[in-house]
Amino acid sequence: MSIDVPSFLKDRARVVDEALERLLPSESEPPETLHRAMRYSVFAGGKRLRPVLVIAGAEAVGGRVEDVLPTACAMECIHTYSLIHDDLPAMDDDDYRRGQLTNHKVFGEAMAILAGDGLLTLAFRLIADNFAAAAASAAALREVLVDVADGAGTRGMVGGQAVDIESEGKVVSPATLDYIHVHKTAALIRTSLRVGAVIVGASADQVRTLSAAGSSLGLAFQIVDDLLDVESTSEQLGKTAGKDQAQQKATYPAIHGLEASRTRARDLIAAAERSLAELGPRAEPLRALARFIFERKA
């Protein structure tokens, strides 16, 4: 089965965007400025990779898009909150994201912080609403909430970000670099791939398979991101290129070099494809996405 990945992503992103339009507070609902700030960053663009992974993970074990759509939107809310905060002057101090002015450049730093807070907390409401609509078990709800909290919190994305900040301007070991990437990026990608499957009643073996694939995909995604920061332009990326080197961040190219980094990313994609093969033809969209992650240019 051949998958046209750009068309697949575009179709799934459209479905996610329509749901986000319904599920996010409207700009006319008080407090209006806060809700405008939240919607500004959510609808600024992006591939919607994490919500697509939620959907694809569910479909790989026999689920449907509508079964997991609120949770897919929740993962996009968490991802967008992290970008808003990441762009702040106290963090990466970026002026552009997805080709547009960053949130704090439009709404101010205080409102940007609150917009991120609002999106993070909304995400957990969306997950709870998803389970009520799907009539899923309390045990499954707990598993998803724990998975998302760990993937987004100090044991995942936030923890990786903290070590990333502490490592700026320092010589870090390959082990520390892996810690940063595994936690800052791969954790939430792995979580995205798992939670949709849990909601639709995947077996423990299926969830373990998706978890293994998600870990490989997540680390590969960040390595490719590191490579693109070196090799692409700001126009291609929609954000400031070369920022990692300027801030002396710990990256794969900085520590391992370009070719070794490409080889590592390619090996991780191959590992993800081997894991996904256990799920049969229904996982072909995920295998195609894995290849796309390695080949992407932005």
FIKERO-89584 format. One line per field, with one value per atom (N, C-alpha, C): x, y, z. Coordinates in steps of 0.05 Angstrom, whole numbers, plus 5000, padded with zeros to 4 digits. Layout:
c1 c(X / ...)
c2 c(Y / ...)
c3 c(Z / ...)
END
This chain:
c1 c(5017 / 5000 / 5018 / 5013 / 5029 / 5014 / 5028 / 5016 / 5028 / 5012 / 5020 / 5021 / 5044 / 5046 / 5037 / 5047 / 5037 / 5007 / 4994 / 4965 / 4952 / 4964 / 4954 / 4955 / 4978 / 4981 / 4962 / 4958 / 4940 / 4912 / 4903 / 4876 / 4872 / 4890 / 4888 / 4890 / 4907 / 4910 / 4884 / 4870 / 4845 / 4824 / 4823 / 4804 / 4811 / 4836 / 4845 / 4838 / 4844 / 4839 / 4809 / 4792 / 4763 / 4754 / 4766 / 4760 / 4771 / 4795 / 4806 / 4789 / 4779 / 4762 / 4737 / 4727 / 4703 / 4710 / 4733 / 4740 / 4754 / 4768 / 4781 / 4760 / 4764 / 4746 / 4747 / 4724 / 4723 / 4736 / 4744 / 4757 / 4738 / 4712 / 4692 / 4685 / 4696 / 4690 / 4710 / 4701 / 4720 / 4737 / 4762 / 4777 / 4786 / 4776 / 4779 / 4808 / 4825 / 4853 / 4868 / 4863 / 4875 / 4867 / 4841 / 4832 / 4842 / 4845 / 4857 / 4886 / 4900 / 4928 / 4931 / 4914 / 4914 / 4909 / 4888 / 4881 / 4902 / 4914 / 4935 / 4957 / 4967 / 4989 / 4980 / 4956 / 4946 / 4942 / 4931 / 4924 / 4946 / 4970 / 4992 / 5004 / 4995 / 5006 / 5017 / 5034 / 5046 / 5035 / 5049 / 5042 / 5022 / 5017 / 4999 / 5009 / 5035 / 5046 / 5036 / 5036 / 5029 / 4999 / 4980 / 4953 / 4950 / 4965 / 4964 / 4974 / 4994 / 5004 / 4984 / 4969 / 4947 / 4927 / 4919 / 4899 / 4911 / 4935 / 4947 / 4952 / 4959 / 4963 / 4937 / 4915 / 4889 / 4881 / 4885 / 4877 / 4894 / 4919 / 4936 / 4927 / 4910 / 4899 / 4869 / 4858 / 4830 / 4811 / 4821 / 4804 / 4797 / 4781 / 4772 / 4781 / 4782 / 4790 / 4772 / 4746 / 4728 / 4730 / 4741 / 4745 / 4765 / 4784 / 4807 / 4811 / 4793 / 4798 / 4803 / 4787 / 4792 / 4820 / 4829 / 4856 / 4877 / 4872 / 4891 / 4894 / 4872 / 4873 / 4887 / 4884 / 4897 / 4928 / 4938 / 4966 / 4977 / 4960 / 4968 / 4969 / 4950 / 4949 / 4975 / 4983 / 5007 / 5031 / 5033 / 5056 / 5057 / 5034 / 5034 / 5041 / 5031 / 5039 / 5069 / 5081 / 5110 / 5125 / 5115 / 5128 / 5125 / 5102 / 5098 / 5118 / 5120 / 5139 / 5168 / 5174 / 5201 / 5211 / 5193 / 5200 / 5205 / 5197 / 5199 / 5228 / 5232 / 5259 / 5274 / 5261 / 5275 / 5284 / 5274 / 5282 / 5298 / 5286 / 5301 / 5300 / 5283 / 5281 / 5279 / 5258 / 5254 / 5232 / 5236 / 5217 / 5196 / 5203 / 5185 / 5181 / 5157 / 5150 / 5130 / 5136 / 5118 / 5113 / 5134 / 5133 / 5118 / 5109 / 5095 / 5108 / 5102 / 5112 / 5104 / 5123 / 5117 / 5097 / 5085 / 5062 / 5068 / 5091 / 5098 / 5104 / 5111 / 5115 / 5089 / 5068 / 5041 / 5026 / 5027 / 5009 / 5024 / 5051 / 5066 / 5073 / 5094 / 5105 / 5085 / 5072 / 5054 / 5031 / 5018 / 4996 / 5005 / 5029 / 5039 / 5042 / 5053 / 5055 / 5027 / 5008 / 4981 / 4968 / 4974 / 4963 / 4974 / 5000 / 5011 / 4998 / 4995 / 4982 / 4953 / 4939 / 4912 / 4910 / 4929 / 4929 / 4936 / 4955 / 4963 / 4939 / 4926 / 4904 / 4879 / 4875 / 4853 / 4857 / 4882 / 4888 / 4877 / 4879 / 4870 / 4839 / 4826 / 4797 / 4788 / 4803 / 4795 / 4798 / 4819 / 4823 / 4800 / 4792 / 4770 / 4744 / 4739 / 4715 / 4716 / 4739 / 4742 / 4733 / 4741 / 4734 / 4704 / 4693 / 4664 / 4648 / 4657 / 4643 / 4647 / 4671 / 4678 / 4670 / 4661 / 4653 / 4676 / 4700 / 4723 / 4726 / 4742 / 4744 / 4760 / 4755 / 4770 / 4799 / 4805 / 4833 / 4848 / 4834 / 4846 / 4849 / 4830 / 4833 / 4857 / 4860 / 4883 / 4909 / 4910 / 4935 / 4942 / 4922 / 4926 / 4935 / 4921 / 4928 / 4957 / 4964 / 4991 / 5012 / 5005 / 5023 / 5028 / 5006 / 5008 / 5023 / 5016 / 5029 / 5059 / 5067 / 5095 / 5109 / 5096 / 5108 / 5112 / 5094 / 5096 / 5111 / 5113 / 5123 / 5153 / 5160 / 5189 / 5202 / 5187 / 5198 / 5199 / 5190 / 5190 / 5199 / 5180 / 5188 / 5199 / 5186 / 5195 / 5222 / 5226 / 5252 / 5274 / 5268 / 5288 / 5295 / 5275 / 5279 / 5297 / 5293 / 5309 / 5338 / 5344 / 5372 / 5383 / 5367 / 5376 / 5385 / 5369 / 5377 / 5403 / 5405 / 5429 / 5453 / 5450 / 5473 / 5483 / 5468 / 5476 / 5504 / 5521 / 5548 / 5567 / 5559 / 5576 / 5583 / 5604 / 5611 / 5596 / 5577 / 5561 / 5569 / 5564 / 5570 / 5548 / 5554 / 5533 / 5510 / 5515 / 5493 / 5474 / 5485 / 5469 / 5453 / 5466 / 5451 / 5428 / 5432 / 5410 / 5388 / 5396 / 5376 / 5358 / 5371 / 5356 / 5336 / 5346 / 5329 / 5307 / 5314 / 5294 / 5272 / 5278 / 5258 / 5244 / 5259 / 5248 / 5230 / 5236 / 5221 / 5209 / 5225 / 5216 / 5193 / 5194 / 5174 / 5146 / 5141 / 5113 / 5105 / 5124 / 5118 / 5111 / 5126 / 5119 / 5092 / 5087 / 5060 / 5038 / 5042 / 5021 / 5014 / 5034 / 5030 / 5016 / 5020 / 5008 / 4979 / 4973 / 4948 / 4924 / 4925 / 4902 / 4896 / 4917 / 4913 / 4901 / 4909 / 4898 / 4869 / 4861 / 4833 / 4815 / 4824 / 4807 / 4811 / 4824 / 4826 / 4848 / 4871 / 4893 / 4903 / 4914 / 4926 / 4952 / 4961 / 4987 / 5009 / 5009 / 5030 / 5030 / 5006 / 5004 / 5014 / 5007 / 5017 / 5047 / 5059 / 5088 / 5101 / 5089 / 5100 / 5100 / 5077 / 5075 / 5094 / 5098 / 5116 / 5145 / 5153 / 5180 / 5184 / 5163 / 5165 / 5165 / 5149 / 5148 / 5174 / 5188 / 5214 / 5234 / 5234 / 5253 / 5246 / 5220 / 5211 / 5217 / 5211 / 5215 / 5244 / 5262 / 5291 / 5300 / 5291 / 5298 / 5288 / 5263 / 5252 / 5269 / 5279 / 5295 / 5323 / 5334 / 5360 / 5357 / 5336 / 5331 / 5327 / 5313 / 5309 / 5336 / 5354 / 5381 / 5395 / 5392 / 5405 / 5393 / 5367 / 5354 / 5362 / 5367 / 5375 / 5402 / 5418 / 5444 / 5442 / 5425 / 5425 / 5403 / 5383 / 5360 / 5361 / 5345 / 5342 / 5319 / 5319 / 5297 / 5270 / 5271 / 5247 / 5236 / 5254 / 5245 / 5234 / 5246 / 5238 / 5214 / 5210 / 5190 / 5198 / 5223 / 5234 / 5264 / 5277 / 5305 / 5324 / 5336 / 5356 / 5382 / 5398 / 5424 / 5423 / 5399 / 5395 / 5409 / 5409 / 5422 / 5452 / 5465 / 5494 / 5499 / 5482 / 5485 / 5483 / 5465 / 5460 / 5477 / 5495 / 5513 / 5497 / 5476 / 5459 / 5472 / 5465 / 5474 / 5457 / 5470 / 5456 / 5472 / 5459 / 5473 / 5495 / 5490 / 5512 / 5536 / 5530 / 5552 / 5570 / 5558 / 5573 / 5582 / 5565 / 5571 / 5578 / 5573 / 5578 / 5553 / 5553 / 5529 / 5524 / 5545 / 5541 / 5533 / 5547 / 5540 / 5511 / 5503 / 5476 / 5456 / 5461 / 5443 / 5441 / 5463 / 5464 / 5447 / 5450 / 5435 / 5405 / 5397 / 5369 / 5358 / 5374 / 5365 / 5362 / 5380 / 5378 / 5354 / 5347 / 5324 / 5298 / 5297 / 5273 / 5270 / 5292 / 5291 / 5281 / 5290 / 5281 / 5251 / 5241 / 5212 / 5196 / 5206 / 5192 / 5191 / 5213 / 5213 / 5192 / 5191 / 5171 / 5143 / 5137 / 5110 / 5102 / 5121 / 5115 / 5098 / 5101 / 5086 / 5056 / 5048 / 5020 / 5006 / 5022 / 5010 / 5003 / 4985 / 4979 / 4967 / 4952 / 4939 / 4959 / 4984 / 5005 / 5021 / 5013 / 5029 / 5029 / 5008 / 5010 / 5032 / 5035 / 5056 / 5083 / 5086 / 5113 / 5120 / 5100 / 5105 / 5111 / 5098 / 5104 / 5133 / 5142 / 5169 / 5189 / 5185 / 5203 / 5201 / 5178 / 5174 / 5189 / 5189 / 5203 / 5233 / 5244 / 5273 / 5278 / 5259 / 5264 / 5254 / 5241 / 5229 / 5250 / 5241 / 5259 / 5252 / 5232 / 5224 / 5210)
c2 c(4976 / 5000 / 5025 / 5042 / 5067 / 5090 / 5105 / 5128 / 5154 / 5172 / 5199 / 5215 / 5216 / 5228 / 5257 / 5275 / 5302 / 5305 / 5289 / 5289 / 5278 / 5257 / 5244 / 5264 / 5278 / 5298 / 5321 / 5330 / 5352 / 5345 / 5321 / 5312 / 5310 / 5297 / 5295 / 5322 / 5339 / 5366 / 5381 / 5378 / 5392 / 5383 / 5357 / 5346 / 5356 / 5357 / 5367 / 5396 / 5412 / 5441 / 5446 / 5431 / 5435 / 5429 / 5408 / 5402 / 5423 / 5433 / 5454 / 5479 / 5485 / 5509 / 5507 / 5482 / 5478 / 5478 / 5466 / 5460 / 5482 / 5500 / 5522 / 5544 / 5558 / 5580 / 5601 / 5613 / 5633 / 5659 / 5675 / 5700 / 5720 / 5715 / 5733 / 5725 / 5702 / 5693 / 5706 / 5718 / 5730 / 5709 / 5715 / 5740 / 5739 / 5758 / 5758 / 5758 / 5775 / 5776 / 5750 / 5737 / 5712 / 5691 / 5690 / 5670 / 5676 / 5702 / 5709 / 5700 / 5703 / 5695 / 5664 / 5650 / 5620 / 5612 / 5623 / 5615 / 5624 / 5647 / 5658 / 5637 / 5625 / 5606 / 5579 / 5570 / 5544 / 5544 / 5567 / 5568 / 5582 / 5584 / 5596 / 5578 / 5553 / 5534 / 5510 / 5495 / 5471 / 5446 / 5424 / 5399 / 5383 / 5390 / 5375 / 5346 / 5343 / 5316 / 5301 / 5313 / 5298 / 5289 / 5307 / 5297 / 5276 / 5278 / 5258 / 5231 / 5232 / 5207 / 5195 / 5211 / 5201 / 5185 / 5198 / 5186 / 5160 / 5162 / 5139 / 5116 / 5122 / 5101 / 5086 / 5102 / 5089 / 5072 / 5083 / 5069 / 5044 / 5044 / 5021 / 4997 / 5001 / 4979 / 4976 / 4988 / 4985 / 5006 / 5029 / 5050 / 5069 / 5090 / 5109 / 5137 / 5155 / 5183 / 5195 / 5192 / 5206 / 5195 / 5171 / 5160 / 5175 / 5189 / 5200 / 5230 / 5242 / 5269 / 5290 / 5290 / 5309 / 5306 / 5281 / 5276 / 5285 / 5280 / 5290 / 5320 / 5334 / 5363 / 5371 / 5355 / 5360 / 5360 / 5341 / 5339 / 5363 / 5374 / 5398 / 5422 / 5423 / 5445 / 5444 / 5420 / 5418 / 5426 / 5416 / 5423 / 5454 / 5466 / 5495 / 5511 / 5503 / 5516 / 5516 / 5493 / 5490 / 5509 / 5513 / 5531 / 5560 / 5567 / 5595 / 5601 / 5583 / 5588 / 5586 / 5568 / 5564 / 5590 / 5604 / 5628 / 5653 / 5652 / 5675 / 5685 / 5710 / 5721 / 5706 / 5696 / 5681 / 5654 / 5644 / 5618 / 5622 / 5617 / 5620 / 5647 / 5665 / 5692 / 5694 / 5681 / 5681 / 5700 / 5712 / 5732 / 5719 / 5696 / 5683 / 5654 / 5645 / 5616 / 5610 / 5589 / 5581 / 5604 / 5621 / 5643 / 5667 / 5667 / 5690 / 5700 / 5725 / 5735 / 5717 / 5713 / 5696 / 5709 / 5693 / 5702 / 5726 / 5726 / 5748 / 5774 / 5771 / 5795 / 5809 / 5793 / 5804 / 5812 / 5795 / 5799 / 5807 / 5808 / 5814 / 5789 / 5791 / 5767 / 5756 / 5772 / 5762 / 5747 / 5758 / 5745 / 5719 / 5719 / 5695 / 5672 / 5679 / 5659 / 5648 / 5665 / 5657 / 5641 / 5648 / 5632 / 5604 / 5601 / 5574 / 5559 / 5573 / 5560 / 5551 / 5568 / 5562 / 5538 / 5535 / 5513 / 5487 / 5488 / 5464 / 5453 / 5471 / 5462 / 5453 / 5467 / 5459 / 5430 / 5423 / 5396 / 5374 / 5377 / 5356 / 5356 / 5379 / 5380 / 5364 / 5368 / 5355 / 5324 / 5315 / 5287 / 5275 / 5290 / 5281 / 5279 / 5300 / 5300 / 5277 / 5270 / 5248 / 5222 / 5218 / 5192 / 5191 / 5214 / 5214 / 5207 / 5218 / 5213 / 5185 / 5174 / 5147 / 5125 / 5133 / 5114 / 5094 / 5104 / 5087 / 5082 / 5062 / 5054 / 5074 / 5074 / 5091 / 5084 / 5058 / 5049 / 5061 / 5061 / 5072 / 5102 / 5116 / 5144 / 5150 / 5135 / 5140 / 5135 / 5114 / 5108 / 5131 / 5142 / 5164 / 5189 / 5196 / 5220 / 5218 / 5195 / 5191 / 5193 / 5181 / 5182 / 5210 / 5225 / 5253 / 5270 / 5267 / 5283 / 5278 / 5252 / 5245 / 5254 / 5251 / 5259 / 5289 / 5304 / 5334 / 5346 / 5332 / 5344 / 5340 / 5339 / 5339 / 5313 / 5292 / 5266 / 5265 / 5286 / 5286 / 5313 / 5327 / 5351 / 5373 / 5379 / 5401 / 5394 / 5369 / 5360 / 5363 / 5354 / 5357 / 5386 / 5403 / 5432 / 5444 / 5435 / 5445 / 5438 / 5413 / 5405 / 5418 / 5423 / 5438 / 5466 / 5479 / 5507 / 5506 / 5487 / 5485 / 5478 / 5466 / 5457 / 5478 / 5500 / 5520 / 5531 / 5532 / 5543 / 5524 / 5499 / 5479 / 5456 / 5443 / 5418 / 5396 / 5383 / 5362 / 5335 / 5315 / 5288 / 5278 / 5257 / 5245 / 5235 / 5225 / 5216 / 5238 / 5262 / 5285 / 5294 / 5295 / 5302 / 5284 / 5258 / 5239 / 5243 / 5249 / 5255 / 5278 / 5300 / 5324 / 5317 / 5303 / 5298 / 5278 / 5257 / 5237 / 5249 / 5267 / 5278 / 5303 / 5320 / 5345 / 5341 / 5322 / 5318 / 5290 / 5270 / 5242 / 5234 / 5243 / 5234 / 5240 / 5265 / 5272 / 5259 / 5254 / 5240 / 5211 / 5198 / 5171 / 5170 / 5189 / 5191 / 5194 / 5211 / 5215 / 5189 / 5174 / 5149 / 5128 / 5129 / 5110 / 5115 / 5141 / 5146 / 5141 / 5146 / 5140 / 5110 / 5094 / 5065 / 5056 / 5068 / 5061 / 5067 / 5090 / 5099 / 5079 / 5068 / 5050 / 5020 / 5015 / 4988 / 4971 / 4982 / 4966 / 4947 / 4925 / 4906 / 4917 / 4905 / 4913 / 4910 / 4888 / 4884 / 4905 / 4912 / 4933 / 4960 / 4966 / 4992 / 4991 / 4968 / 4966 / 4970 / 4959 / 4962 / 4991 / 5005 / 5033 / 5050 / 5043 / 5057 / 5056 / 5031 / 5028 / 5044 / 5043 / 5058 / 5088 / 5097 / 5125 / 5136 / 5119 / 5128 / 5132 / 5114 / 5116 / 5140 / 5143 / 5165 / 5192 / 5194 / 5219 / 5228 / 5210 / 5217 / 5224 / 5208 / 5214 / 5242 / 5249 / 5275 / 5297 / 5295 / 5317 / 5318 / 5295 / 5295 / 5309 / 5303 / 5316 / 5346 / 5353 / 5381 / 5395 / 5382 / 5393 / 5397 / 5378 / 5379 / 5402 / 5405 / 5427 / 5454 / 5457 / 5482 / 5491 / 5471 / 5477 / 5481 / 5465 / 5464 / 5479 / 5488 / 5502 / 5531 / 5546 / 5575 / 5582 / 5606 / 5615 / 5614 / 5620 / 5619 / 5591 / 5571 / 5543 / 5534 / 5542 / 5532 / 5547 / 5571 / 5588 / 5598 / 5595 / 5605 / 5611 / 5622 / 5631 / 5607 / 5605 / 5583 / 5590 / 5570 / 5574 / 5582 / 5582 / 5591 / 5572 / 5546 / 5527 / 5533 / 5538 / 5544 / 5571 / 5591 / 5617 / 5617 / 5599 / 5597 / 5576 / 5564 / 5542 / 5519 / 5511 / 5490 / 5463 / 5443 / 5416 / 5403 / 5397 / 5385 / 5361 / 5345 / 5322 / 5331 / 5349 / 5357 / 5369 / 5384 / 5396 / 5375 / 5354 / 5334 / 5310 / 5302 / 5278 / 5284 / 5309 / 5316 / 5310 / 5321 / 5319 / 5290 / 5277 / 5251 / 5230 / 5231 / 5212 / 5217 / 5242 / 5248 / 5238 / 5241 / 5230 / 5200 / 5187 / 5157 / 5149 / 5163 / 5156 / 5159 / 5181 / 5185 / 5164 / 5157 / 5135 / 5109 / 5103 / 5077 / 5077 / 5100 / 5101 / 5098 / 5110 / 5106 / 5077 / 5064 / 5035 / 5019 / 5026 / 5012 / 5016 / 5041 / 5046 / 5029 / 5028 / 5012 / 4983 / 4972 / 4944 / 4939 / 4958 / 4955 / 4955 / 4974 / 4977 / 4954 / 4940 / 4917 / 4896 / 4896 / 4876 / 4882 / 4906 / 4913 / 4908 / 4901 / 4894 / 4918 / 4913 / 4934 / 4959 / 4957 / 4981 / 5002 / 4993 / 5012 / 5024 / 5018 / 5029 / 5059 / 5073 / 5102 / 5111 / 5097 / 5104 / 5099 / 5077 / 5071 / 5093 / 5101 / 5123 / 5149 / 5154 / 5178 / 5177 / 5154 / 5151 / 5159 / 5149 / 5156 / 5186 / 5197 / 5226 / 5243 / 5234 / 5248 / 5251 / 5230 / 5230 / 5248 / 5248 / 5262 / 5291 / 5300 / 5327 / 5349 / 5372 / 5394 / 5418 / 5415 / 5438 / 5427)
c3 c(5000 / 5000 / 5000 / 4980 / 4978 / 4991 / 5007 / 5022 / 5012 / 5002 / 4995 / 5021 / 5034 / 5061 / 5062 / 5044 / 5046 / 5044 / 5027 / 5025 / 5050 / 5061 / 5085 / 5108 / 5111 / 5132 / 5129 / 5104 / 5098 / 5106 / 5098 / 5104 / 5134 / 5149 / 5177 / 5191 / 5182 / 5194 / 5191 / 5168 / 5164 / 5185 / 5189 / 5209 / 5237 / 5244 / 5270 / 5273 / 5252 / 5253 / 5256 / 5243 / 5246 / 5275 / 5287 / 5314 / 5333 / 5329 / 5346 / 5344 / 5321 / 5318 / 5336 / 5338 / 5356 / 5385 / 5391 / 5419 / 5434 / 5420 / 5434 / 5440 / 5463 / 5468 / 5446 / 5440 / 5418 / 5427 / 5408 / 5414 / 5427 / 5425 / 5437 / 5466 / 5475 / 5502 / 5521 / 5543 / 5562 / 5575 / 5581 / 5574 / 5545 / 5529 / 5500 / 5491 / 5504 / 5495 / 5499 / 5522 / 5528 / 5507 / 5501 / 5481 / 5453 / 5447 / 5421 / 5420 / 5441 / 5442 / 5440 / 5453 / 5450 / 5422 / 5409 / 5382 / 5362 / 5367 / 5349 / 5344 / 5365 / 5362 / 5353 / 5362 / 5353 / 5322 / 5312 / 5284 / 5267 / 5277 / 5263 / 5242 / 5240 / 5221 / 5235 / 5221 / 5232 / 5219 / 5221 / 5208 / 5224 / 5249 / 5267 / 5270 / 5272 / 5274 / 5298 / 5321 / 5345 / 5345 / 5338 / 5335 / 5313 / 5292 / 5270 / 5281 / 5298 / 5310 / 5329 / 5344 / 5361 / 5344 / 5322 / 5304 / 5291 / 5281 / 5267 / 5286 / 5311 / 5331 / 5336 / 5338 / 5342 / 5318 / 5294 / 5270 / 5266 / 5275 / 5272 / 5288 / 5308 / 5323 / 5320 / 5298 / 5292 / 5300 / 5311 / 5320 / 5298 / 5304 / 5284 / 5293 / 5273 / 5278 / 5300 / 5297 / 5316 / 5345 / 5348 / 5374 / 5391 / 5378 / 5393 / 5386 / 5371 / 5362 / 5384 / 5406 / 5427 / 5439 / 5442 / 5453 / 5433 / 5408 / 5387 / 5389 / 5393 / 5396 / 5422 / 5443 / 5468 / 5464 / 5449 / 5444 / 5429 / 5410 / 5396 / 5414 / 5433 / 5452 / 5470 / 5478 / 5495 / 5479 / 5454 / 5437 / 5433 / 5427 / 5422 / 5446 / 5469 / 5494 / 5498 / 5492 / 5495 / 5477 / 5453 / 5433 / 5442 / 5452 / 5462 / 5484 / 5503 / 5525 / 5516 / 5497 / 5487 / 5473 / 5461 / 5445 / 5463 / 5488 / 5506 / 5510 / 5515 / 5520 / 5541 / 5561 / 5583 / 5573 / 5550 / 5540 / 5514 / 5491 / 5466 / 5454 / 5463 / 5453 / 5423 / 5412 / 5383 / 5375 / 5351 / 5341 / 5323 / 5311 / 5291 / 5297 / 5292 / 5295 / 5273 / 5257 / 5235 / 5216 / 5213 / 5193 / 5203 / 5228 / 5238 / 5264 / 5272 / 5297 / 5320 / 5338 / 5361 / 5379 / 5396 / 5412 / 5429 / 5442 / 5460 / 5444 / 5419 / 5402 / 5395 / 5395 / 5388 / 5413 / 5434 / 5457 / 5482 / 5482 / 5505 / 5521 / 5537 / 5551 / 5571 / 5586 / 5607 / 5594 / 5573 / 5561 / 5547 / 5536 / 5523 / 5544 / 5567 / 5588 / 5595 / 5598 / 5605 / 5583 / 5558 / 5535 / 5536 / 5542 / 5544 / 5567 / 5590 / 5613 / 5606 / 5592 / 5584 / 5566 / 5547 / 5528 / 5543 / 5561 / 5576 / 5592 / 5607 / 5624 / 5607 / 5585 / 5567 / 5557 / 5552 / 5542 / 5560 / 5586 / 5604 / 5604 / 5601 / 5598 / 5573 / 5551 / 5526 / 5529 / 5543 / 5547 / 5563 / 5585 / 5601 / 5585 / 5569 / 5552 / 5532 / 5521 / 5502 / 5515 / 5540 / 5553 / 5560 / 5566 / 5572 / 5546 / 5524 / 5498 / 5489 / 5493 / 5484 / 5503 / 5527 / 5548 / 5553 / 5553 / 5558 / 5588 / 5595 / 5623 / 5640 / 5666 / 5684 / 5684 / 5681 / 5680 / 5655 / 5633 / 5608 / 5611 / 5623 / 5628 / 5645 / 5667 / 5684 / 5669 / 5653 / 5638 / 5619 / 5605 / 5587 / 5602 / 5624 / 5639 / 5650 / 5660 / 5671 / 5648 / 5625 / 5602 / 5593 / 5590 / 5580 / 5601 / 5626 / 5647 / 5648 / 5646 / 5646 / 5621 / 5598 / 5573 / 5571 / 5583 / 5582 / 5605 / 5627 / 5652 / 5657 / 5683 / 5690 / 5682 / 5678 / 5668 / 5638 / 5625 / 5596 / 5585 / 5571 / 5556 / 5574 / 5596 / 5614 / 5626 / 5634 / 5644 / 5624 / 5599 / 5578 / 5572 / 5573 / 5569 / 5591 / 5615 / 5638 / 5634 / 5627 / 5622 / 5598 / 5578 / 5554 / 5561 / 5578 / 5586 / 5603 / 5621 / 5638 / 5622 / 5598 / 5582 / 5563 / 5559 / 5540 / 5546 / 5526 / 5529 / 5542 / 5548 / 5561 / 5542 / 5548 / 5534 / 5547 / 5533 / 5545 / 5533 / 5548 / 5539 / 5520 / 5504 / 5487 / 5503 / 5528 / 5545 / 5553 / 5559 / 5566 / 5542 / 5519 / 5495 / 5490 / 5492 / 5489 / 5509 / 5534 / 5555 / 5546 / 5537 / 5529 / 5506 / 5485 / 5462 / 5469 / 5484 / 5491 / 5507 / 5525 / 5543 / 5530 / 5518 / 5508 / 5484 / 5467 / 5442 / 5440 / 5444 / 5439 / 5458 / 5482 / 5502 / 5493 / 5484 / 5476 / 5450 / 5432 / 5408 / 5414 / 5432 / 5440 / 5454 / 5471 / 5484 / 5464 / 5444 / 5423 / 5409 / 5403 / 5388 / 5406 / 5432 / 5450 / 5457 / 5463 / 5477 / 5460 / 5434 / 5417 / 5418 / 5417 / 5418 / 5445 / 5467 / 5493 / 5494 / 5484 / 5485 / 5470 / 5448 / 5432 / 5440 / 5462 / 5473 / 5463 / 5456 / 5446 / 5468 / 5459 / 5478 / 5489 / 5511 / 5523 / 5503 / 5488 / 5468 / 5446 / 5437 / 5417 / 5427 / 5452 / 5464 / 5466 / 5474 / 5476 / 5449 / 5428 / 5401 / 5393 / 5397 / 5390 / 5407 / 5432 / 5449 / 5439 / 5431 / 5420 / 5394 / 5377 / 5352 / 5357 / 5377 / 5383 / 5395 / 5411 / 5422 / 5399 / 5380 / 5358 / 5340 / 5334 / 5317 / 5330 / 5356 / 5370 / 5370 / 5375 / 5375 / 5347 / 5327 / 5300 / 5291 / 5300 / 5293 / 5303 / 5328 / 5339 / 5326 / 5319 / 5305 / 5278 / 5264 / 5238 / 5243 / 5264 / 5271 / 5275 / 5289 / 5293 / 5266 / 5248 / 5222 / 5206 / 5207 / 5191 / 5202 / 5227 / 5238 / 5226 / 5219 / 5207 / 5177 / 5164 / 5135 / 5121 / 5135 / 5122 / 5128 / 5113 / 5117 / 5136 / 5145 / 5162 / 5147 / 5121 / 5105 / 5103 / 5099 / 5098 / 5124 / 5146 / 5173 / 5185 / 5176 / 5189 / 5216 / 5223 / 5248 / 5243 / 5263 / 5259 / 5256 / 5233 / 5228 / 5242 / 5249 / 5261 / 5290 / 5302 / 5330 / 5349 / 5343 / 5362 / 5365 / 5342 / 5344 / 5357 / 5351 / 5363 / 5393 / 5403 / 5432 / 5444 / 5429 / 5438 / 5451 / 5438 / 5448 / 5442 / 5458 / 5454 / 5432 / 5409 / 5387 / 5376 / 5360 / 5348 / 5329 / 5310 / 5293 / 5308 / 5329 / 5345 / 5358 / 5367 / 5382 / 5364 / 5345 / 5329 / 5300 / 5291 / 5263 / 5246 / 5222 / 5205 / 5195 / 5185 / 5173 / 5194 / 5216 / 5238 / 5248 / 5248 / 5257 / 5237 / 5211 / 5191 / 5193 / 5198 / 5200 / 5224 / 5247 / 5271 / 5266 / 5253 / 5248 / 5229 / 5209 / 5190 / 5205 / 5223 / 5238 / 5256 / 5268 / 5285 / 5270 / 5246 / 5229 / 5221 / 5215 / 5208 / 5232 / 5256 / 5280 / 5284 / 5280 / 5282 / 5262 / 5238 / 5217 / 5225 / 5236 / 5244 / 5266 / 5285 / 5307 / 5295 / 5278 / 5267 / 5249 / 5238 / 5221 / 5236 / 5263 / 5279 / 5279 / 5271 / 5271 / 5244 / 5224 / 5198 / 5181 / 5161 / 5141 / 5152 / 5175 / 5185 / 5195 / 5200 / 5209 / 5186 / 5161 / 5138 / 5138 / 5145 / 5146 / 5166 / 5188 / 5207 / 5196 / 5182 / 5170 / 5149 / 5134 / 5114 / 5128 / 5150 / 5166 / 5177 / 5185 / 5195 / 5173 / 5149 / 5127 / 5121 / 5123 / 5118 / 5138 / 5163 / 5184 / 5178 / 5167 / 5159 / 5135 / 5116 / 5091 / 5091 / 5112 / 5112 / 5110 / 5099 / 5095 / 5112 / 5129 / 5147 / 5172)
END
